[in-house]
Amino acid sequence: MAAATEPDRRRQRRRRAATAGAVGVAVAATAWALRDIPTALGGRIRGDRAQRVAGSPQYRDGVFRNPVGTRTMVTEPGRNLLRELLFGPQRRRPTLPVPVLRPADPPAGPTGPELNIVWHGHASTLIEIEGHRVLTDPVWSDRCSPSALVGPRRLHAPPVALDELPRLDAILISHDHYDHLDVASVRGLTRTQSAPFLVPLGVGAHLERWGVPAGRIVELDWDERHRIGGLEIAATAAQHFSGRGLRRDGTLWASWVVAGTHRRVFYTGDSGYFDGYAAIGAAHGPFDVTLMQIGAYDAAWPHIHMFPEEAVAAHLDLRGDLLVPVHWATFNLALHSWAEPVDRLWRETKARGVRLAVPRPGERVVVDQPPPVDAWWQTVA
């Protein structure tokens, strides 16, 4: 074999340098993509918090449990979820941009018995009740994921920036899944607001790791209540699960009741349908409006997310008046078509005589005078 010439040796050195450079860039990019994950996983439950968790009636054998045993996944013979995800016929994204409205300035000061709902997308909803403002499950990040580079990405922008929200009286978190508990949003609200975070048992460990002062964290078990000004806020039951990493069910999940002097609101969080809704309705209802989870359902996980028809049944169990759907349109988290949840919901509410409002993201719903359902989603689906 002939000895390599000097030009050949230079080319080989350049190729080795280029390869090493590419490997270095790839390693650096991977490290950058993973840098936020340890923080996003949240905090560990220790000390007094661990003792309180262990004393909960919902906590048995080292984990939180639903009142009736549930399974997060149900095997369907012959069904291939991965193949359906990649090649299924469902239209899982809208074909046109989702219409987003910038909400008008909210009423200033006490407003008597007024009750308004501003849906910001997915489960993030501003409740304006008797002069108070309560925000549920704020997720303003581009992705609901432990990484900013991978995971389900928003299908529409938030109607307003996080720092443009009005002064809040309370921030409610239903559970610690990434599409309901977002590090960047929690940190932003810690910086720009003074409202307390009301969370289910154990979730406060995540908030403390992310810099929320202990005095702004209120942890509640099911059926516990906390008063803020003229509001009484209660954590109520839900049928779901929790976890941000490999460990499951180390923190509690909840639905929420927000009650003023005259008006009452119920928010499901994430939940399968269960007989606890009738009990909540009897104890806390009737409700002027219910915020009902309707999306991200599937026959493979029927116990932990409601189908739209079940959301209507739960609304009736709760003794609700107006139903406003949440947990749809913003993130692609299941195999059904993008518009299917609200299409099914609309049919069921008409069949069962339930009042319905389907706002665009950012649209304010005045509960006593809700806008007529105009099927706006069908024009972009």
N, C-alpha and C positions, 0 to 999 in steps of 0.2 A: 504494500500500500504506500502510495506516494505521501511524503511528509506534507503537512498542511502549510500552505503559503501564508505569508504575513497578512494579506487581505482576508484569507479564510479565518485566521485566528481572530482578527478584529471583528468580523461578522459574528463569530461564535460568542465572543465576549459581549457584543451588543445584544444578541439574543438572550444570553443568560441574565444580563442586567434587566432586559425588558421583562423576562419571566419573573425575576425576583421582584421587580417593581409592581407587576400585576398582582402577585401573591400578597405583597405588602398592602396594596390598596384594598384587596378583598378582605384581608384580615382586619384592617382598620375600619372598613365599612361594616363588617359583621359586628365588631366591638361597639361601633357607634349605634348600630341598630339595637343592640342588646343592653345598652348602658342603663336604660330607665327601668328595665324589667324588675330587678330586685326591689326597687322602691315601690313600683306599682303593685307588687304582690301584697304589700301592706304590712301591718304589725302583728306581733305575737301577743296572745292574751296571757297576762301575768297578774300576780298580786291580787288586789281586791277585785279587779274585774274578773279574774278567773274564778274566784269564790262566788261571785254573783252569778256567773254563767252556770257553775256547777249546781247552784241552788234552784235553777229554773225548772218548773214542771215539764218544760219542753225538752230538757237535756237529760239524756239517758245513755249510759255506756259510752261516754266520751264524745257524743255528738248530739246536735239538735235533731229532733224528729217531728214529723207531721203526726197529728192525732191518730190518723189511720195510716197504716203502712202503704207507701207508694214506691213506684219504680221510676227512675228518671228516663229509662229507655225500655221500650217493649219491642222484642224481636218479631218481625213479620216474615214468615216463611216465604222465600222466593223473591224478596225485595232487596235490591242493592241500592243503598242510599247514596253511595259514591257515584255510581253510574247515573242515578237520577239527578244528582247535583250537577254533573258535568254535561249530561246529554238529555235531561228531561225537557219536556215541551213547555214548562211553565215560563211565563214572561216575568222574571223576578226583578226587573228594574223598569221604571217608567221610560217611555220612549221620548218624552219631552220633559223639560225642566219642571220640577214641582213648584207651583206658585207659592211664593213666600211674601207675606205682608209684614210691614213694619208696624207694630202696634202703636196706636195713638198714645199720647201721654195719659197715664192712668189718673183717675180722680184724685185730687189732693185732699188730704185730711179725712176726718170721719165721714162716712157716707151712709150712715143708718143701716137699713137692712139690705143694701145692695149686695149682689153676688155676681161676680164675673169670673170667667175662665179664659186664660190666654195660653193656648197650647204652643209650645216652642219646638215641638218635634219629639218623636219617640215617647218617652215617659216624662219628659221635662215639661211641667205645667205650672203656671203661675195662678194661684187662687187668690182673688181679691174679695175678701169677705169682711163686711162691716168695718171698713177702714183699715183692715190688716192685710198683709200680703204674705203668702206662704208658697214656697217653691218646692216642687217634688222632683227628686232624682235628677239633678242638673248634670247633663252631659253636653258640653260645648266642644269637645275635642273632635278632630276630623275622623278619628277611628275609635271604636270601642274595643280596646285591646291593651295588653300590657306594653305593647311596642307602638311607637308612632309610625312605623314603616309597614307593618303587616296587620292584618285583621280587617273586619268589616268596616267599610268606609261610608261616610255620610252620603246620602243621596240628595240632600239639599242643605244649604247653609242655615245656621241659626238666624232667626229673624232679627235679633239684635246681638251686639257683642256682650260678653258677660259683664263688663264694667259699665254697661249702659242700663242694666236692670235697675228698677227703682229700689228704694230702701225696703229690705225684707224684715219680717218679724220672726220667721222660722224657716228652716230648710229641712225637709223630710227626706230620709233615705230609706227605701224599702228593703234593700238587701245589698250584698257586696259584689254582685256580678258586674262585669266591666261596662255593660250598657246601662247601668243604673248608678254606679259609683265610679267617678272619674277623677283621677289624681289632679290633673291640671285644673279642672273646674272647682274642686274642693279648695285647692290652693288659691285660686283666683278669688273665690268668695270669702275666704279667710282674710284676704288682703283688702277687699273692697267693701265688705259688709261687716256688720257687728252681730248679726242674728245667730242664735244658737242652732246647732245641728241636732235634730232629733233622729235617733238611729235605733235599730234593734240591738239586743244584747250582743256584745262582742265586737260590733262594728267600730266602736270607739277606738279600738286598738289601731285600726288603719288610720283613722283621722289624726290620732296623736303622732303617729310616725310621720305624717305629712305636714305637721306643724300647726294643727288646730289646737288652740289653748284648751286645757282641760275644762275650764269654766264655760266653754262654749259647746261642750258635748253633753247631751242628755241621752242616756241609754235606757230603753224601756223594754220590758217583757210584754207579752200579750196581755191585754186587759189592764195595763197600767196607763195612767194619764198624767199629763203635764199641762199646767196653765201658763199662758203667755198673754198678758194683758186681758182683753175680753174674750180670748179664745181658750177652749179646752181641747187639747189634742191627745188622742188615744191611739196606742198601738193595738191592732187587732189581728186576728189569725189570718193566715194564708197557707196555701198548700204548695210548697215549692222546695228549694234547696239552696245551698250557698257554696262559696268557695272561689278563690282567685288563683289558686295554684293546684298542687297535687292533692292537698287535703280537702275533703268535702265536709260541709255541715258543721264547721267549727264556730260559725256565727249564726245568729237567728235571722229569719226573714219575717216580714210583716206587711199587713195592709194598714191603712191609716184613716182615722176619723178626725175631721176638723170641724169643730162645733163652735159657733158664736152664740149670741143671745137669741137670735131669730133664725139663723140659717145653718145648714149642715151639709157637709161634703164628705163623700167616701172615695178613697183611692185604693185600687186593688193591689198595687205593686204587681208582681208576677205571681200567678197562682193557677192551679187547675180548679175545676169546679168541685165544690164540696158542700156538705150540708151546713158548714159553719156560717155561710152567708145569711141564712135565715136567722141564726142566733144573733149575728151582728145587727141585722135589721131590727130584731126585737129589742135589743139592748140599747141601740144608738139611733135608730131611724125614727121617723122616715127621713130620707135625704132629699134635699132640693136638687142635687146633681150627683151623679156617680161618674168617676173617671175609670173606665173599664178597659183592661188589657184585652186586645182582640187579635193581635198578630203574633207571628212566630210560633204557630201551632203545627202539629203534625200527629198522624196516627201512631208514630213511633214514640211520642212522649205525651200521651193524653192526660197524665195525672198532674203535670206541672205547669201547663199552659192551657188556657181555655180556648175552645173553638168559639167563633163569633156567636153561634146560637146559644152556647152556654153562658156567654157574657150577658146576653139578654135575660136568660133564666136567673142568673145571679143578681142582676139589677132588680128584677121583680122580687126575688127573695129579700133583698135589702130594703125593699119599700122605697125605691128610688123614683123620682119624677123624671127629670131630664137625664139622658144618657149621652156622655161625650166619650168617644173612643180614643184610646191612647195606645202606645206600643205598636205602631205600624208606620209605614211610609218613609222612615228616616234611615234605618239600617236593614240590610238584607240578611236576615238571621234564620230563615227557614226555606223550605222548598216550594211553598205555594207562590202563586203569582202575586205581584206587588199589590194589585188592587183587589184581590180576592177577599181579604178580610172585611173590608168595608162594604163591598157588594153584598156579601152574605149577611152582614150585620143589618144593612138597610132592608133587605127582604124580610128578615126575622122581626125587626121592630115594626114594620108595617103589618105583618101577619098577627102580631101580638098587641098592637095598639100602644106601643111605647114611644114617647116623645124622644126625638133624636136631633142632635146637632153635630155636624161634621165640619169643623173649622179647618181652613187652610193654616199652615204654620204661621203663627203671629197674629191670627185673627182673634179679636176679643169676642167672646160669647157672653152676652148679657142674659143670664139664666132666665129671667122673667120674660124676656123678649128675644128668644134665640133666632138666628137667621134660618130661613127655610133651607132644607137640604137640596142642593142644586147639582149634585153629582159632578162637582168640579174635577174630581180625580179621574173620571172616565175620559176626560178630554186629553189627559197626559199619559194615560196608561198604555 
